[in-house]
Amino acid sequence: MLKNKTALITGGGSGIGRATALEFAKYGAFSIILDQNPEAAAKVAREIEQAGGKAAGVSADVASSEKLSAAFDEVRCHTSELHILVNSAGIYVFKNATTADETDWDRCLDVDLKGAWVCAKHALPMMIASGGGSIVNIASTHAVRAQGNSFPYGVAKGGMLSLTQNLAVDFGPKGIRVNSISPGLVFSPMTLDYLEENKKLSAGQILALQPLPVKILPEDVANAALFLASDMSRCITGANLLVDAGRTIYLSVKNAD
Ligand SMILES: NC(=O)c1ccc[n+]([C@@H]2O[C@H](COP(=O)([O-])OP(=O)(O)OC[C@H]3O[C@@H](n4cnc5c(N)ncnc54)[C@H](O)[C@@H]3O)[C@@H](O)[C@H]2O)c1
């Protein structure tokens, strides 16, 4: 499905990004893993190579334009072609408008939103020169519904949907499709850390928020990314695909029982 395609996956060292890098390589892509953690990026690249795939690891903090610029120089040493960009690098800051400070806002928006834009800015000329391609932004259900005490994370992810639409409109004529995925609560290392810090929320309580009582795994999001990255979705751009087991459309009737 992705034979002869080159994909760059930010945040590919862990969770959703890692699962996506592995999935893309399984379907024939050369997966380049960009992560602020160089050991994690190298480890995922090794995992892919050991399974017979093609991969490389690159290290950068997506919030640093300077480091990203150097990372893209490194990407160009690995490949002259780029067809797919997945923006998965992200952090959460779950506060509210009064408890968050400007440092929280700056870091969260710089990593989760500006990082995705600057990666796209570097990737787009390569993708256009390669004959077109697909960008997949990993947003969140927080982008479409305010879930409470999720500030400024929800703001950054909401911005990502607008980033997706703006890129889709501006670069569609150049053969670039741009879509986002909004996962619900995914059982990734990020979520497990969060649950460990907030012991009041159990896995059972999370599943009760979803019509489908299934644990969403990084691989479930990677499957959606594979669809959006491949020609299977060739007529889809500017869309936001919810991978949330129905959580966003579910108006809980618990209180009406
Ligand atoms: N886990 C969830 O429930 C969930 C739900 C909705 C959306 N998301 C989004 O999915 C994306 C991936 O989350 P995950 O659950 O896989 O998290 P994760 O913590 O398992 O992985 C995130 C990866 O991104 C890297 N990273 C973080 N900041 C970076 C930076 N500044 N520069 C480069 N790399 C950086 C980390 O080193 C890590 O390898 C994030 O954007 C997150 O907001 C996650």
The ligand as a Gaussian input file, in Angstrom:
#p B3LYP/6-31G(d) Opt

LIG

0 1
 N       -2.759000       9.135000      24.145000
 C       -3.956000       9.670000      23.943000
 O       -4.945000       9.315000      24.590000
 C       -4.137000      10.708000      22.874000
 C       -5.437000      11.096000      22.550000
 C       -5.634000      12.068000      21.581000
 C       -4.542000      12.625000      20.940000
 N       -3.292000      12.231000      21.274000
 C       -2.184000      12.870000      20.567000
 O       -1.432000      11.883000      19.900000
 C       -0.077000      12.307000      19.802000
 C        0.829000      11.195000      20.304000
 O        0.518000      10.911000      21.649000
 P        0.928000       9.535000      22.334000
 O       -0.188000       9.137000      23.193000
 O        1.490000       8.615000      21.337000
 O        2.105000      10.093000      23.309000
 P        3.505000       9.490000      23.735000
 O        3.942000      10.329000      24.887000
 O        3.458000       8.009000      23.886000
 O        4.446000       9.810000      22.473000
 C        4.731000      11.123000      22.117000
 C        6.114000      11.145000      21.460000
 O        6.353000      12.488000      21.048000
 C        7.655000      12.858000      21.419000
 N        7.669000      14.289000      21.640000
 C        7.044000      14.994000      22.621000
 N        7.350000      16.296000      22.528000
 C        8.168000      16.408000      21.450000
 C        8.833000      17.506000      20.869000
 N        8.735000      18.732000      21.367000
 N        9.592000      17.288000      19.773000
 C        9.736000      16.041000      19.261000
 N        9.161000      14.961000      19.806000
 C        8.376000      15.145000      20.887000
 C        7.941000      12.099000      22.699000
 O        9.343000      11.980000      22.933000
 C        7.248000      10.771000      22.411000
 O        8.143000       9.868000      21.784000
 C        0.034000      13.597000      20.600000
 O       -0.016000      14.687000      19.714000
 C       -1.193000      13.573000      21.477000
 O       -1.631000      14.857000      21.833000
 C       -3.047000      11.286000      22.217000

